Structure formats: C-alpha cells, structure tokens
C-alpha cells in the first residue's frame, strides 16, 4: 500500500519522527553486526566470503548480512515503505511512496582491510527529496542524523559546518573513480596544493560528508557515486549549513553522479578549482 506523506501535516511530522527514531535504533544494531566482523582482525578477510563486483569494488558476507538485517527491520516496522540497497536492489516504488535508501557498509574496502573508515548509512526519501538521514560509525560510536528543516546532529548534539573562508584553513577530501579515471581528481589536488590548501582521502563517502557537516573537513569531492553513498550525507551537510550539488547535478535513483560538499566560505573556491 502506498502511504504518501502530506508535507506540513501533523501526521507527516509524527510519521517522520517515528521513522527517525526507529532508524537510529536499527543502524546501531546493524553496526554491532558489522563491528563483530571488523573486530576479528587478521581472520576477517578469510571468513567473509569476499566477492568482486568490479575493479576496487567488493562485497562481503558482512555487507549482505547487514543489509538483510536492515531490510527486515524496516519492513517489519514500516511495511508500507519501499527499500533500495546497494547489495539487493530496489523494490518497485509507487508515486510518492516513501523509500529507504541503504548502504549496509559504506567503505567496504577499508572495512575489509581493518581501516576504521566505514559506516552504516540509511536515508529516507520521497521521490528524489531526502527527508531523513542517519549515518553511524560503530568504531567511533558516532551517530549522525538529520531531518529536513530540523538541523544536523552528532550523538544528539547540534553540529554545523566550519566557519572557514579559505582553503588554507583545513582539509578537502578528494576521491577518485576507476570508471572515470583520475584526471579530475589529480587536477583538483594539484591546484588545491598550489593554492595553499591540502587534501585527504576518506574511505567512505558518507563519512566524509558527515565530517564536512561537523566541521572536521572544509569540503569533499567524489566524481562518481550512487545515492546510497551520498544522499544521507548531503542532507546532513545541508542541515548543518553547508552547500551541496543540486539533485540534477549529482547522483539520483538509477543514475550515479558526483558529489561536492563544502562550507559556504570555500564553495566558490572549490568550484573554481574543478572548472
């Protein structure tokens, strides 16, 4: 059954709050499943039945188990909603039906190699409009969440992007794409360093966006990602006072694309470097 929300109604507000609170519980529980695998140390890769989806693109038993868990919990709690996930595809979505967008482990490569740059990601959308975002870093025990129009939060404390006005004030996370090649990313790094800035590489797109929202990074650039990588983090950045690409410029359902996010004071500078 299609239960579309009517924006601004008391019923819609209550429905979103219920989904936010349930979603936060689900990602914490999912995080414990993933953390159990992550903490197995050197035996991790031998136990996870790792499969290759493409160059630098892996899926493991942990990814599959976490997504199955999240899907089952969401369907039990909100059977009227649809679900799309990185590992198991998308339900048929009716017009204006609520859609949960899942990345069970964003940063699988880091996860498999024992690097603590991965997280559990879920977003709730209606069409291409993101209503809720929840990002959980089980290693750091950091839970980020945002609701459209209600600010951004880290462990229930309000967060905001950095107040910086210069690229020299901090770090920009720069990713790359095997499919597109390293050209744009390499040029951005070269020009960024030449202008007095500096870069880092965060192994999880969603975690990088969360770091922009919380002021740890000035901005980030990924040339080609999917909605399950970016939608939750982009809402978080927007609600923390930052800027992101318009939906038509970035990833959408059925169409990967770039993500750019930054504190407003350096947005134009990053945009200029990418031209």
DAKAVEN-V244906 format. One record per run of one state. SS is the DSSP state (2 for helix, 1 for strand, 0 for the rest). FROM is the first residue (numbers start at 1). LEN is the number of residues. If there is no record, write none. Layout:
ss: (SS SS)
from: (FROM FROM)
len: (LEN LEN)
This chain:
ss: (0 2 0 2 0 1 0 1 0 2 0 1 0 1 0 1 0 2 0 1 0 1 0 1 0 1 0 1 0 2 0 1 0 1 0 1 0 2 0 1 0 2 0 1 0 2 0 1 0 2 1 0 1 0 1 0 1 0 2 0)
from: (1 10 39 41 48 51 55 57 60 61 78 82 86 89 91 98 107 108 113 119 127 129 138 142 148 152 155 157 160 167 170 171 175 177 178 181 182 183 195 198 201 205 214 219 226 227 240 243 245 247 250 251 252 253 255 256 257 263 264 275)
len: (9 29 2 7 3 4 2 3 1 17 4 4 3 2 7 9 1 5 6 8 2 9 4 6 4 3 2 3 7 3 1 4 2 1 3 1 1 12 3 3 4 9 5 7 1 13 3 2 2 3 1 1 1 2 1 1 6 1 11 1)
